[in-house]
Amino acid sequence: GKSTWYHLLMALTSPEHGVFYRSMEEFLGGFNILQMNRLILFVDEVKDATPRQAKKLHAMTTAKTQIMNGKNQRTLQLDVRAEIFCTTNSALPIYVNE
């Protein structure tokens, strides 16, 4: 399935270099400390993304830094180095506005 790409990327690099999310909601959740120092962020299903989530995704793909939040931890602002991979079986998965 779609997640095979994630497993292939982890085999080529290392499991410490990636994090797997089952949905856009999980990916954009309030606590993103798992994304810290990762090279690959893999979102398995984006077909149910709302227009607001699509805007957040766009902002993340163009950002040079990101604030990392962990539960009961202090926040950190770090440079972004990760590549975001999104998969779906839908023909039009993400809301796009010109």
matplotlib code that plots the C-alpha trace (Angstrom):
import matplotlib.pyplot as plt

x = [0.0, 0.9, 2.9, 5.3, 7.1, 7.6, 9.1, 11.4, 12.6, 13.3, 15.2, 17.3, 18.0, 17.2, 14.0, 15.2, 15.0, 11.3, 7.9, 4.7, 1.2, -2.0, -3.9, -3.6, -5.4, -2.7, 0.1, -1.2, -2.0, -0.9, 2.1, 4.7, 7.8, 8.2, 9.0, 12.1, 15.3, 13.5, 14.2, 11.0, 7.5, 5.1, 1.3, -0.5, -3.9, -4.7, -8.1, -10.1, -8.0, -10.1, -9.3, -7.8, -5.6, -4.5, -3.5, -1.5, 0.3, 1.2, 2.6, 4.7, 6.1, 7.3, 8.6, 12.3, 11.7, 9.1, 8.1, 8.2, 5.7, 5.8, 3.4, 4.5, 7.8, 9.1, 8.7, 11.7, 12.1, 14.2, 15.3, 13.2, 15.1, 12.3, 10.7, 6.9, 5.4, 1.6, -0.2, -3.8, -5.9, -8.1, -7.8, -8.2, -6.9, -6.1, -8.1, -6.4, -7.3, -5.6]
y = [0.0, 3.7, 3.2, 1.0, 4.2, 5.2, 1.8, 2.0, 5.4, 4.2, 1.2, 3.6, 6.0, 5.0, 4.7, 7.7, 9.9, 9.7, 9.8, 8.3, 9.9, 8.1, 11.3, 15.0, 15.6, 13.6, 15.4, 18.9, 18.1, 20.4, 18.5, 18.1, 17.3, 14.0, 16.1, 17.5, 16.6, 14.3, 14.3, 12.6, 13.4, 11.0, 11.6, 8.4, 9.9, 13.5, 13.1, 14.4, 17.5, 20.6, 24.0, 25.2, 22.1, 22.7, 26.2, 25.0, 22.4, 25.1, 27.3, 24.3, 23.6, 27.1, 27.8, 28.1, 27.5, 25.8, 25.9, 22.5, 21.8, 18.8, 18.0, 19.6, 20.7, 24.1, 25.1, 25.3, 27.2, 25.1, 25.2, 23.0, 20.2, 17.7, 16.7, 16.2, 13.2, 13.1, 10.1, 9.3, 7.3, 10.4, 12.2, 15.6, 15.2, 18.7, 21.9, 24.3, 28.0, 30.3]
z = [0.0, 0.3, 3.5, 1.6, 0.5, 4.2, 5.0, 1.9, 2.9, 6.4, 5.1, 2.9, 5.8, 9.4, 11.5, 13.6, 10.5, 10.0, 11.6, 10.3, 10.6, 9.8, 8.9, 8.4, 11.7, 13.5, 11.6, 12.4, 16.1, 18.9, 20.0, 17.3, 19.2, 17.3, 14.2, 15.9, 14.0, 11.5, 7.8, 6.7, 7.8, 6.2, 6.2, 5.0, 4.2, 3.3, 1.5, 4.4, 4.9, 5.5, 3.8, 7.1, 7.3, 3.7, 4.6, 7.6, 5.4, 2.9, 5.7, 7.0, 3.5, 3.0, 6.6, 7.4, 11.1, 13.2, 16.8, 18.5, 21.2, 23.6, 26.3, 29.5, 27.9, 26.9, 23.3, 20.9, 17.6, 15.2, 11.6, 9.3, 7.6, 7.0, 3.7, 3.9, 2.0, 1.7, 0.2, -0.8, -3.3, -4.0, -7.3, -5.6, -2.1, -0.9, -1.1, -3.5, -3.8, -6.4]

ax = plt.figure().add_subplot(projection="3d")
ax.plot(x, y, z, "-o")
ax.set_aspect("equal")
plt.show()
